[in-house]
């Protein structure tokens, strides 16, 4: 059984008592949001395609692929990458059509 995961803004960490949260508190993820509102409802595989592009586009040479987490809903998708890998991830996604890709 997997444990639950909670993603929250790092500025909220002081609101939790010491020892309440487990895991790394110094790893910062940056969300890359995919605006899917203009796509037909039957569109599928968008976030999977972005994840594939990230893996394929960030493994040049002997580099490791950018690690990511993602969340997909009917009208938005979010791919979260480590703060120090953001530039590599965005480079891999450059050229996405119609302005679907944006970063916070």
N, CA, C and O atoms as a GROMACS GRO file, in nm:
protein
  416
    1UNK      N    1   0.084  -0.118   0.000
    1UNK     CA    2   0.000   0.000   0.000
    1UNK      C    3   0.088   0.124   0.000
    1UNK      O    4   0.182   0.135   0.079
    2UNK      N    5   0.057   0.218  -0.090
    2UNK     CA    6   0.134   0.342  -0.097
    2UNK      C    7   0.079   0.444   0.002
    2UNK      O    8  -0.040   0.446   0.034
    3UNK      N    9   0.170   0.530   0.049
    3UNK     CA   10   0.126   0.634   0.140
    3UNK      C   11   0.069   0.752   0.059
    3UNK      O   12   0.096   0.765  -0.060
    4UNK      N   13  -0.008   0.834   0.125
    4UNK     CA   14  -0.068   0.951   0.061
    4UNK      C   15   0.040   1.055   0.035
    4UNK      O   16   0.140   1.063   0.106
    5UNK      N   17   0.018   1.134  -0.068
    5UNK     CA   18   0.111   1.241  -0.102
    5UNK      C   19   0.038   1.374  -0.096
    5UNK      O   20  -0.077   1.385  -0.137
    6UNK      N   21   0.108   1.473  -0.045
    6UNK     CA   22   0.052   1.607  -0.035
    6UNK      C   23   0.152   1.704  -0.096
    6UNK      O   24   0.268   1.710  -0.053
    7UNK      N   25   0.109   1.778  -0.194
    7UNK     CA   26   0.191   1.883  -0.252
    7UNK      C   27   0.136   2.016  -0.206
    7UNK      O   28   0.016   2.042  -0.216
    8UNK      N   29   0.223   2.101  -0.155
    8UNK     CA   30   0.178   2.232  -0.111
    8UNK      C   31   0.289   2.334  -0.130
    8UNK      O   32   0.406   2.300  -0.142
    9UNK      N   33   0.249   2.458  -0.131
    9UNK     CA   34   0.344   2.567  -0.145
    9UNK      C   35   0.439   2.565  -0.025
    9UNK      O   36   0.396   2.549   0.089
   10UNK      N   37   0.570   2.581  -0.052
   10UNK     CA   38   0.669   2.573   0.056
   10UNK      C   39   0.648   2.678   0.164
   10UNK      O   40   0.694   2.660   0.276
   11UNK      N   41   0.580   2.787   0.132
   11UNK     CA   42   0.555   2.891   0.233
   11UNK      C   43   0.455   2.845   0.338
   11UNK      O   44   0.441   2.909   0.443
   12UNK      N   45   0.383   2.735   0.311
   12UNK     CA   46   0.285   2.684   0.407
   12UNK      C   47   0.344   2.586   0.508
   12UNK      O   48   0.277   2.548   0.604
   13UNK      N   49   0.469   2.544   0.487
   13UNK     CA   50   0.530   2.446   0.578
   13UNK      C   51   0.528   2.487   0.725
   13UNK      O   52   0.506   2.401   0.810
   14UNK      N   53   0.550   2.615   0.758
   14UNK     CA   54   0.547   2.653   0.900
   14UNK      C   55   0.411   2.632   0.967
   14UNK      O   56   0.403   2.635   1.090
   15UNK      N   57   0.306   2.611   0.890
   15UNK     CA   58   0.173   2.589   0.948
   15UNK      C   59   0.155   2.448   1.004
   15UNK      O   60   0.054   2.420   1.069
   16UNK      N   61   0.251   2.359   0.980
   16UNK     CA   62   0.242   2.221   1.026
   16UNK      C   63   0.340   2.200   1.140
   16UNK      O   64   0.455   2.245   1.135
   17UNK      N   65   0.294   2.130   1.243
   17UNK     CA   66   0.380   2.102   1.358
   17UNK      C   67   0.499   2.015   1.316
   17UNK      O   68   0.488   1.935   1.224
   18UNK      N   69   0.610   2.032   1.383
   18UNK     CA   70   0.731   1.953   1.357
   18UNK      C   71   0.698   1.805   1.366
   18UNK      O   72   0.633   1.762   1.462
   19UNK      N   73   0.740   1.728   1.269
   19UNK     CA   74   0.717   1.586   1.268
   19UNK      C   75   0.584   1.543   1.208
   19UNK      O   76   0.559   1.423   1.192
   20UNK      N   77   0.499   1.639   1.174
   20UNK     CA   78   0.369   1.606   1.115
   20UNK      C   79   0.384   1.556   0.972
   20UNK      O   80   0.319   1.460   0.931
   21UNK      N   81   0.471   1.623   0.897
   21UNK     CA   82   0.493   1.588   0.757
   21UNK      C   83   0.619   1.505   0.743
   21UNK      O   84   0.720   1.533   0.806
   22UNK      N   85   0.611   1.403   0.661
   22UNK     CA   86   0.727   1.318   0.633
   22UNK      C   87   0.780   1.353   0.495
   22UNK      O   88   0.711   1.415   0.414
   23UNK      N   89   0.903   1.314   0.469
   23UNK     CA   90   0.959   1.336   0.336
   23UNK      C   91   1.041   1.462   0.328
   23UNK      O   92   1.059   1.534   0.426
   24UNK      N   93   1.092   1.486   0.209
   24UNK     CA   94   1.181   1.598   0.186
   24UNK      C   95   1.104   1.730   0.187
   24UNK      O   96   1.003   1.745   0.118
   25UNK      N   97   1.152   1.822   0.266
   25UNK     CA   98   1.090   1.953   0.272
   25UNK      C   99   1.174   2.057   0.199
   25UNK      O  100   1.142   2.176   0.198
   26UNK      N  101   1.282   2.010   0.136
   26UNK     CA  102   1.369   2.104   0.064
   26UNK      C  103   1.372   2.075  -0.086
   26UNK      O  104   1.455   2.131  -0.158
   27UNK      N  105   1.284   1.989  -0.134
   27UNK     CA  106   1.272   1.963  -0.276
   27UNK      C  107   1.156   2.046  -0.329
   27UNK      O  108   1.042   2.031  -0.284
   28UNK      N  109   1.185   2.133  -0.423
   28UNK     CA  110   1.082   2.221  -0.476
   28UNK      C  111   1.046   2.179  -0.617
   28UNK      O  112   1.132   2.165  -0.703
   29UNK      N  113   0.917   2.160  -0.639
   29UNK     CA  114   0.866   2.123  -0.771
   29UNK      C  115   0.803   2.246  -0.835
   29UNK      O  116   0.739   2.327  -0.768
   30UNK      N  117   0.821   2.257  -0.965
   30UNK     CA  118   0.762   2.367  -1.040
   30UNK      C  119   0.658   2.309  -1.135
   30UNK      O  120   0.689   2.218  -1.213
   31UNK      N  121   0.534   2.359  -1.130
   31UNK     CA  122   0.431   2.306  -1.219
   31UNK      C  123   0.439   2.368  -1.358
   31UNK      O  124   0.459   2.488  -1.372
   32UNK      N  125   0.425   2.285  -1.459
   32UNK     CA  126   0.409   2.330  -1.597
   32UNK      C  127   0.265   2.294  -1.632
   32UNK      O  128   0.229   2.177  -1.637
   33UNK      N  129   0.184   2.396  -1.655
   33UNK     CA  130   0.041   2.376  -1.676
   33UNK      C  131   0.007   2.370  -1.823
   33UNK      O  132   0.053   2.451  -1.903
   34UNK      N  133  -0.073   2.272  -1.858
   34UNK     CA  134  -0.120   2.254  -1.995
   34UNK      C  135  -0.266   2.293  -2.000
   34UNK      O  136  -0.350   2.229  -1.936
   35UNK      N  137  -0.297   2.397  -2.074
   35UNK     CA  138  -0.435   2.444  -2.086
   35UNK      C  139  -0.504   2.361  -2.193
   35UNK      O  140  -0.476   2.375  -2.312
   36UNK      N  141  -0.594   2.274  -2.152
   36UNK     CA  142  -0.661   2.182  -2.243
   36UNK      C  143  -0.805   2.224  -2.274
   36UNK      O  144  -0.880   2.148  -2.335
   37UNK      N  145  -0.843   2.344  -2.233
   37UNK     CA  146  -0.982   2.388  -2.248
   37UNK      C  147  -1.028   2.395  -2.393
   37UNK      O  148  -1.146   2.371  -2.420
   38UNK      N  149  -0.938   2.426  -2.486
   38UNK     CA  150  -0.980   2.443  -2.625
   38UNK      C  151  -0.979   2.313  -2.704
   38UNK      O  152  -1.021   2.311  -2.820
   39UNK      N  153  -0.933   2.205  -2.644
   39UNK     CA  154  -0.928   2.077  -2.714
   39UNK      C  155  -1.063   2.006  -2.704
   39UNK      O  156  -1.136   2.026  -2.607
   40UNK      N  157  -1.096   1.924  -2.803
   40UNK     CA  158  -1.221   1.847  -2.794
   40UNK      C  159  -1.219   1.754  -2.673
   40UNK      O  160  -1.114   1.704  -2.633
   41UNK      N  161  -1.337   1.731  -2.615
   41UNK     CA  162  -1.347   1.647  -2.496
   41UNK      C  163  -1.293   1.506  -2.519
   41UNK      O  164  -1.247   1.442  -2.424
   42UNK      N  165  -1.298   1.456  -2.642
   42UNK     CA  166  -1.252   1.320  -2.670
   42UNK      C  167  -1.100   1.310  -2.685
   42UNK      O  168  -1.047   1.201  -2.708
   43UNK      N  169  -1.030   1.423  -2.674
   43UNK     CA  170  -0.884   1.420  -2.682
   43UNK      C  171  -0.828   1.343  -2.563
   43UNK      O  172  -0.866   1.366  -2.449
   44UNK      N  173  -0.737   1.251  -2.591
   44UNK     CA  174  -0.676   1.172  -2.484
   44UNK      C  175  -0.526   1.165  -2.505
   44UNK      O  176  -0.477   1.190  -2.616
   45UNK      N  177  -0.454   1.132  -2.403
   45UNK     CA  178  -0.310   1.108  -2.413
   45UNK      C  179  -0.224   1.232  -2.417
   45UNK      O  180  -0.105   1.223  -2.445
   46UNK      N  181  -0.281   1.348  -2.390
   46UNK     CA  182  -0.206   1.473  -2.398
   46UNK      C  183  -0.093   1.476  -2.294
   46UNK      O  184   0.023   1.499  -2.328
   47UNK      N  185  -0.126   1.452  -2.168
   47UNK     CA  186  -0.026   1.456  -2.063
   47UNK      C  187   0.076   1.345  -2.082
   47UNK      O  188   0.195   1.364  -2.055
   48UNK      N  189   0.031   1.229  -2.128
   48UNK     CA  190   0.123   1.119  -2.157
   48UNK      C  191   0.221   1.160  -2.267
   48UNK      O  192   0.340   1.130  -2.259
   49UNK      N  193   0.171   1.228  -2.369
   49UNK     CA  194   0.257   1.276  -2.478
   49UNK      C  195   0.360   1.376  -2.429
   49UNK      O  196   0.475   1.374  -2.471
   50UNK      N  197   0.317   1.466  -2.340
   50UNK     CA  198   0.410   1.564  -2.284
   50UNK      C  199   0.516   1.492  -2.200
   50UNK      O  200   0.634   1.525  -2.208
   51UNK      N  201   0.474   1.395  -2.121
   51UNK     CA  202   0.570   1.319  -2.041
   51UNK      C  203   0.669   1.247  -2.132
   51UNK      O  204   0.789   1.244  -2.102
   52UNK      N  205   0.621   1.189  -2.241
   52UNK     CA  206   0.710   1.122  -2.335
   52UNK      C  207   0.809   1.219  -2.397
   52UNK      O  208   0.926   1.186  -2.415
   53UNK      N  209   0.761   1.338  -2.431
   53UNK     CA  210   0.851   1.439  -2.489
   53UNK      C  211   0.956   1.482  -2.386
   53UNK      O  212   1.072   1.504  -2.422
   54UNK      N  213   0.916   1.496  -2.261
   54UNK     CA  214   1.012   1.532  -2.157
   54UNK      C  215   1.119   1.425  -2.141
   54UNK      O  216   1.238   1.457  -2.132
   55UNK      N  217   1.078   1.300  -2.139
   55UNK     CA  218   1.175   1.191  -2.125
   55UNK      C  219   1.268   1.186  -2.245
   55UNK      O  220   1.390   1.179  -2.230
   56UNK      N  221   1.210   1.190  -2.366
   56UNK     CA  222   1.290   1.183  -2.487
   56UNK      C  223   1.376   1.305  -2.510
   56UNK      O  224   1.488   1.294  -2.560
   57UNK      N  225   1.324   1.422  -2.473
   57UNK     CA  226   1.396   1.547  -2.500
   57UNK      C  227   1.498   1.585  -2.396
   57UNK      O  228   1.573   1.680  -2.418
   58UNK      N  229   1.504   1.515  -2.286
   58UNK     CA  230   1.600   1.552  -2.181
   58UNK      C  231   1.706   1.446  -2.159
   58UNK      O  232   1.784   1.455  -2.064
   59UNK      N  233   1.711   1.346  -2.245
   59UNK     CA  234   1.810   1.240  -2.227
   59UNK      C  235   1.926   1.252  -2.326
   59UNK      O  236   1.995   1.153  -2.353
   60UNK      N  237   1.947   1.372  -2.380
   60UNK     CA  238   2.056   1.392  -2.476
   60UNK      C  239   2.189   1.354  -2.412
   60UNK      O  240   2.214   1.384  -2.296
   61UNK      N  241   2.273   1.288  -2.489
   61UNK     CA  242   2.402   1.246  -2.437
   61UNK      C  243   2.384   1.143  -2.328
   61UNK      O  244   2.314   1.043  -2.346
   62UNK      N  245   2.448   1.167  -2.217
   62UNK     CA  246   2.441   1.072  -2.105
   62UNK      C  247   2.357   1.126  -1.990
   62UNK      O  248   2.361   1.072  -1.879
   63UNK      N  249   2.280   1.232  -2.016
   63UNK     CA  250   2.197   1.289  -1.910
   63UNK      C  251   2.084   1.196  -1.874
   63UNK      O  252   2.034   1.120  -1.957
   64UNK      N  253   2.044   1.203  -1.748
   64UNK     CA  254   1.925   1.131  -1.704
   64UNK      C  255   1.802   1.209  -1.747
   64UNK      O  256   1.807   1.331  -1.760
   65UNK      N  257   1.693   1.139  -1.768
   65UNK     CA  258   1.566   1.206  -1.802
   65UNK      C  259   1.520   1.289  -1.683
   65UNK      O  260   1.547   1.255  -1.568
   66UNK      N  261   1.452   1.398  -1.712
   66UNK     CA  262   1.393   1.480  -1.607
   66UNK      C  263   1.288   1.397  -1.534
   66UNK      O  264   1.200   1.338  -1.598
   67UNK      N  265   1.297   1.394  -1.403
   67UNK     CA  266   1.195   1.324  -1.325
   67UNK      C  267   1.074   1.415  -1.310
   67UNK      O  268   1.088   1.536  -1.295
   68UNK      N  269   0.956   1.356  -1.315
   68UNK     CA  270   0.836   1.438  -1.310
   68UNK      C  271   0.723   1.363  -1.241
   68UNK      O  272   0.726   1.241  -1.225
   69UNK      N  273   0.626   1.441  -1.201
   69UNK     CA  274   0.498   1.390  -1.153
   69UNK      C  275   0.394   1.463  -1.235
   69UNK      O  276   0.420   1.572  -1.286
   70UNK      N  277   0.277   1.404  -1.249
   70UNK     CA  278   0.176   1.476  -1.325
   70UNK      C  279   0.037   1.448  -1.275
   70UNK      O  280   0.009   1.346  -1.210
   71UNK      N  281  -0.050   1.541  -1.307
   71UNK     CA  282  -0.190   1.535  -1.271
   71UNK      C  283  -0.268   1.577  -1.395
   71UNK      O  284  -0.235   1.677  -1.457
   72UNK      N  285  -0.369   1.502  -1.430
   72UNK     CA  286  -0.447   1.533  -1.547
   72UNK      C  287  -0.595   1.538  -1.512
   72UNK      O  288  -0.647   1.450  -1.444
   73UNK      N  289  -0.662   1.642  -1.559
   73UNK     CA  290  -0.806   1.654  -1.545
   73UNK      C  291  -0.865   1.673  -1.684
   73UNK      O  292  -0.791   1.673  -1.783
   74UNK      N  293  -0.993   1.690  -1.694
   74UNK     CA  294  -1.057   1.705  -1.826
   74UNK      C  295  -1.014   1.832  -1.898
   74UNK      O  296  -1.008   1.833  -2.021
   75UNK      N  297  -0.984   1.937  -1.827
   75UNK     CA  298  -0.954   2.065  -1.891
   75UNK      C  299  -0.816   2.121  -1.862
   75UNK      O  300  -0.781   2.228  -1.912
   76UNK      N  301  -0.738   2.051  -1.784
   76UNK     CA  302  -0.602   2.098  -1.753
   76UNK      C  303  -0.514   1.979  -1.720
   76UNK      O  304  -0.561   1.876  -1.671
   77UNK      N  305  -0.389   1.995  -1.747
   77UNK     CA  306  -0.289   1.896  -1.709
   77UNK      C  307  -0.173   1.969  -1.645
   77UNK      O  308  -0.140   2.080  -1.686
   78UNK      N  309  -0.113   1.910  -1.547
   78UNK     CA  310   0.001   1.971  -1.481
   78UNK      C  311   0.112   1.868  -1.470
   78UNK      O  312   0.092   1.758  -1.419
   79UNK      N  313   0.228   1.906  -1.520
   79UNK     CA  314   0.348   1.824  -1.508
   79UNK      C  315   0.438   1.897  -1.411
   79UNK      O  316   0.469   2.015  -1.431
   80UNK      N  317   0.482   1.830  -1.305
   80UNK     CA  318   0.565   1.893  -1.204
   80UNK      C  319   0.707   1.840  -1.216
   80UNK      O  320   0.730   1.718  -1.214
   81UNK      N  321   0.802   1.931  -1.227
   81UNK     CA  322   0.943   1.894  -1.237
   81UNK      C  323   1.021   1.964  -1.127
   81UNK      O  324   0.979   2.068  -1.076
   82UNK      N  325   1.134   1.907  -1.092
   82UNK     CA  326   1.219   1.968  -0.990
   82UNK      C  327   1.266   2.104  -1.037
   82UNK      O  328   1.293   2.125  -1.156
   83UNK      N  329   1.274   2.196  -0.944
   83UNK     CA  330   1.313   2.334  -0.975
   83UNK      C  331   1.444   2.340  -1.054
   83UNK      O  332   1.457   2.420  -1.146
   84UNK      N  333   1.540   2.256  -1.017
   84UNK     CA  334   1.670   2.260  -1.085
   84UNK      C  335   1.667   2.195  -1.224
   84UNK      O  336   1.764   2.205  -1.299
   85UNK      N  337   1.557   2.129  -1.259
   85UNK     CA  338   1.544   2.067  -1.392
   85UNK      C  339   1.446   2.143  -1.482
   85UNK      O  340   1.419   2.100  -1.593
   86UNK      N  341   1.394   2.255  -1.434
   86UNK     CA  342   1.292   2.328  -1.508
   86UNK      C  343   1.341   2.373  -1.645
   86UNK      O  344   1.269   2.356  -1.744
   87UNK      N  345   1.459   2.428  -1.654
   87UNK     CA  346   1.508   2.478  -1.783
   87UNK      C  347   1.524   2.366  -1.884
   87UNK      O  348   1.489   2.382  -2.001
   88UNK      N  349   1.576   2.252  -1.840
   88UNK     CA  350   1.587   2.136  -1.929
   88UNK      C  351   1.449   2.090  -1.976
   88UNK      O  352   1.432   2.055  -2.093
   89UNK      N  353   1.353   2.090  -1.886
   89UNK     CA  354   1.217   2.047  -1.921
   89UNK      C  355   1.155   2.143  -2.022
   89UNK      O  356   1.095   2.099  -2.120
   90UNK      N  357   1.168   2.272  -1.999
   90UNK     CA  358   1.111   2.370  -2.091
   90UNK      C  359   1.179   2.365  -2.228
   90UNK      O  360   1.114   2.381  -2.331
   91UNK      N  361   1.309   2.343  -2.229
   91UNK     CA  362   1.380   2.328  -2.357
   91UNK      C  363   1.325   2.210  -2.436
   91UNK      O  364   1.310   2.217  -2.558
   92UNK      N  365   1.295   2.101  -2.367
   92UNK     CA  366   1.240   1.982  -2.434
   92UNK      C  367   1.100   2.008  -2.488
   92UNK      O  368   1.060   1.947  -2.586
   93UNK      N  369   1.027   2.098  -2.424
   93UNK     CA  370   0.889   2.125  -2.465
   93UNK      C  371   0.877   2.240  -2.565
   93UNK      O  372   0.769   2.262  -2.620
   94UNK      N  373   0.984   2.313  -2.588
   94UNK     CA  374   0.977   2.426  -2.681
   94UNK      C  375   0.925   2.378  -2.815
   94UNK      O  376   0.958   2.268  -2.860
   95UNK      N  377   0.847   2.459  -2.878
   95UNK     CA  378   0.791   2.423  -3.007
   95UNK      C  379   0.651   2.367  -2.996
   95UNK      O  380   0.589   2.335  -3.098
   96UNK      N  381   0.600   2.354  -2.873
   96UNK     CA  382   0.461   2.307  -2.859
   96UNK      C  383   0.370   2.408  -2.928
   96UNK      O  384   0.390   2.529  -2.916
   97UNK      N  385   0.273   2.358  -2.999
   97UNK     CA  386   0.189   2.445  -3.081
   97UNK      C  387   0.075   2.508  -3.002
   97UNK      O  388   0.031   2.456  -2.900
   98UNK      N  389   0.029   2.619  -3.054
   98UNK     CA  390  -0.092   2.689  -3.006
   98UNK      C  391  -0.081   2.742  -2.864
   98UNK      O  392  -0.183   2.768  -2.801
   99UNK      N  393   0.040   2.757  -2.811
   99UNK     CA  394   0.053   2.816  -2.678
   99UNK      C  395  -0.008   2.732  -2.568
   99UNK      O  396  -0.050   2.786  -2.466
  100UNK      N  397  -0.015   2.602  -2.586
  100UNK     CA  398  -0.076   2.515  -2.485
  100UNK      C  399   0.012   2.506  -2.361
  100UNK      O  400  -0.040   2.487  -2.251
  101UNK      N  401   0.145   2.519  -2.376
  101UNK     CA  402   0.236   2.502  -2.264
  101UNK      C  403   0.268   2.636  -2.201
  101UNK      O  404   0.304   2.731  -2.271
  102UNK      N  405   0.254   2.644  -2.069
  102UNK     CA  406   0.292   2.764  -1.996
  102UNK      C  407   0.354   2.721  -1.864
  102UNK      O  408   0.333   2.608  -1.820
  103UNK      N  409   0.429   2.808  -1.803
  103UNK     CA  410   0.492   2.777  -1.675
  103UNK      C  411   0.457   2.884  -1.575
  103UNK      O  412   0.440   3.000  -1.613
  104UNK      N  413   0.445   2.849  -1.448
  104UNK     CA  414   0.418   2.946  -1.342
  104UNK      C  415   0.542   3.025  -1.316
  104UNK      O  416   0.542   3.113  -1.230
   0.00000   0.00000   0.00000
